[in-house]
Amino acid sequence: MFGKKPPPPWSVQILTHDFSVEGFADPDELDLISFSLAKASDWSMSGVTLAQPQLTPTGLQQLGETSGSQFATTLDKVLAFIPRDAAGAANIIKEFSKIDHELPATCFVGPYTISGTLRLNTEQITLDNFYLVRDAQISCRTLGAKWPGLNVPQVLIHPLGLQGYLTP
């Protein structure tokens, strides 16, 4: 009766190989810090659920129903994770605050190009956590894609989706 009031849902956006999905995530279930610390072997078993989702094809796919009450997938299918409100952004800032290795980069993530300031906790790519790109410009490289892309303050890139990055 006098329990702790649950935190409000976070507004988030995820990119899969085929879709941009915007919706709301329960912060207790979608802890970005836990995501970044999860072992690669656990990602196919970790779920991501968004309430009130809006799906938008990013390539040439055709969609029938583009909204619903819930969208669910596994973490290994998420190529990029974008916080769309202050609470989610604060979680990312907290997690990546100790990382001081930054470089301008163009990252190739599935069918997407993500350009901005890449923050790494090491000078080499590893599979042990997500990568943060600040001041990111995101576009889809699929020939004929009609998705307009995004400009976002920060995006987390799934390491299994990162094909590599270029630096100037």
N, C-alpha and C positions, 0 to 999 in steps of 0.2 A: 504494500500500500504506500509506503514511503520510500520506495526504491529510487535508485538513481534514474533520472530522466534520460532516455536514450538520446544520443546526438542526432541532429537532423541529417537527412541523407545528403551525400555529396553529389553535385552535378558533375558528370564525367562524360568523356567521349573516348571510345576505343576504336582503333583501326585494326581490322582483320585483312586478310588478303583481298577480300572482295567488297567489304562494307565499311562505312563509317557508322558507328552506333552511338547515339547520344541518349543518356538516361540518367537515372539516379541510383547511387550505390549506398548500401548500408555501411558506414565507416567501421562498424564492429566486424563486418564480414570481409570488407575490402580494405585491408590494412596495407598500404603501400610499403611500409617498412618491412612487414612480413614478406611481401612479394620480393623485395630486393634481397632478402636474406634466404629465400627459399632455394633449395637445391634444385638443379636442373632436372633431376630425376623425379621431383615432386610436381613439376609444372603441369604435366598432363593429367594429374589427379586433383589439382587445385582449381576450383570453379570461380567464375566471374559471373555475377548476376546483376543485371540492370533493370530497374523498374521503369515503367512508362517509356520504353525505348522508341526511338525514331531511327529507322534504318535508311541509309542512303547508299546506293551502289557507287563505288568509286571507279569502277572500270566500265565494261560494256554489258554488265549483267542486267537482266530484266527482273524486276521485283513485282510481285503481286501486292500482298499486304506489307506495308512499311511501318506499321506501328502495332503495339499490343500492350499487354500488361507486364510482360517480362521477357527479357532476352538472356539466355544463359549459354555459356561456352566454357571451355577450359583455358587456363592461363597460357598454355603453349600455343593457342590459336590467336592470341592477342599480340600484334606486332608493335603497337604503340598505345600508350595510355596518356590521356590529356585531362588534367584537372580543369574544370570549368567554373570553380568557385574558390573563395578564399580558404576554406577549410582543407580542401584537397591540396591546394598549392602550399599551404603551411606544412602539411605532412611531408611533402617532397622537400621543401626547404630544410626542414629538420633533419631528414635522412641524409641529404647531400651537403650539409653545412661543413663537414670536415674534409671534403674533397677539394683540393686546391690545384689539381692539374686540369687546366682548361686550354682548349685550342679551337680556332675556327675550323669547321669541318663540314663537308657534305657527306651525309650518311646514306647508304643504300639499304633500305629496309623493305624486303619483299618487293611489291610494285611501287613503292614510294621513295622519293628523294626528300630527305630532311636536312636542311641547311641551317646552321646557327653556331652557337658556342657549345662544344661538346665538353662535358665534365667527366673525367675518368678518375678512378682511385688508383690507377696504375697506368703505365705508359703502353701497356699491351691490352688487347682485347681478351677478356676472359668470359666464361659462361656463368660466373657466380652471382651476377646481379644485373639489374637494369642499368641503362645508361641515360643520363640526363642531357637534353639539349635545350639550352636557353635561347630565347629570341628566335624561335624556329619558324622557318617557312617550309610548308609541307606540300608536295605535289605528287600526283600519280603519274607514273611513266607509261602506263598502259596506252598503247596507240589508240587514239580516238576517244579516250576517256573524257567525259563531260563534267566530272567532279571538279569544282573550282579550286580546291586546295584550301589550305589554312595558313594563317599567321597566328602563332600562339606564344605566350610568354615562356612556356615550358612544356616539354613532352618527355615521357619516359619511353625508351626504346627497349624492346625485349631482345636480349642478346642472341637468342636462337634465330631471330629474324634479321639481325644485322649481318649483311653480306660483306660489309667493309665500309671504310670511309676514306675520303680524300682530304688532304690539308693543302693550303696554298703554299 
